Amino acid sequence: MIPTSLDDVKKVLSENLDMQGIDLDCVKEDAPLFLGLGLDSLDAIELVVILRKNYDIVIENMDEGRKIFQTLGTLREHIEKTRKK
């Protein structure tokens, strides 16, 4: 298992998503991605692409995605557990 820090995840998100007005340095691991950070359904699609491109992780279906994209922490844990590169 390759360790993935919260800062790593924040960096990837900030480089790939339009997160204007959000200071990711102040965002905690339990912050909800969609309510807390204001992401929307288009961002969810972009997150799927980001995981594939950066970590070689494929999200198989929407139910799996909902669980993974609950918070920054659930996203980080999933990346750490399943990343291939």
HUMOBEL-V187636 format. One record per pair of residues at least 24 apart in sequence whose ideal C-beta (glycine too) atoms are under 10 Angstrom apart, sorted by the first residue. I is the first residue (numbers start at 1). J is the second residue. If there is no record, write none. Layout:
i->{I | I}
j->{J | J}
//
This chain:
i->{1 | 1 | 1 | 1 | 2 | 2 | 2 | 2 | 2 | 2 | 2 | 2 | 3 | 3 | 4 | 4 | 4 | 4 | 4 | 4 | 4 | 4 | 4 | 5 | 5 | 6 | 6 | 6 | 6 | 6 | 7 | 8 | 8 | 8 | 8 | 8 | 9 | 9 | 9 | 9 | 9 | 9 | 9 | 9 | 9 | 9 | 9 | 10 | 10 | 12 | 12 | 12 | 12 | 12 | 12 | 12 | 12 | 13 | 13 | 13 | 13 | 13 | 13 | 13 | 13 | 15 | 15 | 16 | 16 | 16 | 16 | 16 | 16 | 16 | 17 | 17 | 17 | 17 | 17 | 18 | 18 | 18 | 19 | 24 | 27 | 27 | 28 | 28 | 28 | 29 | 29 | 29 | 29 | 29 | 29 | 29 | 30 | 30 | 30 | 30 | 30 | 31 | 31 | 31 | 32 | 32 | 32 | 32 | 32 | 33 | 33 | 33 | 33 | 33 | 33 | 33 | 33 | 34 | 34 | 34 | 34 | 35 | 36 | 36 | 37 | 37 | 39 | 43 | 44 | 47 | 50 | 51 | 51 | 51 | 51 | 51 | 54 | 54 | 54 | 55 | 55 | 55 | 55 | 55 | 55 | 56 | 56 | 56 | 56 | 57 | 57 | 57 | 57 | 57 | 58 | 58}
j->{80 | 81 | 82 | 83 | 55 | 79 | 80 | 81 | 82 | 83 | 84 | 85 | 76 | 80 | 55 | 75 | 76 | 77 | 78 | 79 | 80 | 81 | 83 | 76 | 80 | 31 | 72 | 73 | 75 | 76 | 76 | 54 | 55 | 76 | 79 | 80 | 50 | 54 | 55 | 72 | 73 | 75 | 76 | 77 | 78 | 79 | 80 | 72 | 76 | 47 | 50 | 51 | 53 | 54 | 55 | 75 | 79 | 37 | 39 | 43 | 46 | 47 | 50 | 72 | 75 | 50 | 54 | 43 | 46 | 47 | 49 | 50 | 53 | 54 | 42 | 43 | 46 | 47 | 50 | 42 | 43 | 46 | 43 | 72 | 71 | 72 | 71 | 72 | 73 | 71 | 72 | 73 | 74 | 75 | 76 | 77 | 70 | 71 | 72 | 73 | 74 | 71 | 72 | 73 | 69 | 70 | 71 | 72 | 74 | 68 | 69 | 70 | 71 | 72 | 73 | 74 | 75 | 66 | 69 | 70 | 71 | 71 | 71 | 72 | 71 | 72 | 69 | 69 | 69 | 75 | 75 | 75 | 78 | 79 | 82 | 83 | 79 | 83 | 85 | 79 | 80 | 82 | 83 | 84 | 85 | 82 | 83 | 84 | 85 | 81 | 82 | 83 | 84 | 85 | 82 | 84}
//
